[in-house]
Amino acid sequence: MKLSHIVLSAVAAVVLSGSAYAQSVPVKKADGILVTTSGMTVYTFDKDVADSGKSACNGPCATAWPAVSAKDVKVSPPYSVVTRDDGTQQLAYKGKPLYLFASDKKAGDRTGDNFKDIWHVVKD
């Protein structure tokens, strides 16, 4: 096998493993709201301050409202990345961190919308 084929094979293996490039943003617009690529509804939290670079939902809150991960994600406006208290990367939209709701069980569920009047689906 030629050296060039070995190098190309190695590059292909790294690219296929996902460690050589950033993925696209893991959310999309559907029916006027943001959802994950698998169709799960995405939410914002009123206690988060836009463009603060922080999430106000940690500990038990983060169990009920898991962050939308931004690990290895390439972002551009209106998306950005927030570093959470635990050091993980969370996707933000228009400066507000994005979350899922653990009680949403299937794509299309919106059971967290207006929860306690502080959680809202992301409308666009």
Beta strands, then each sheet from edge to edge (+ up, - down):
strand 1: 27-30
strand 2: 33-36
strand 3: 43-45
strand 4: 79-83
strand 5: 89-93
strand 6: 96-97
strand 7: 119-121
sheet 1: 1+ 2-
sheet 2: 3+ 7-
sheet 3: 4+ 5- 6+
end
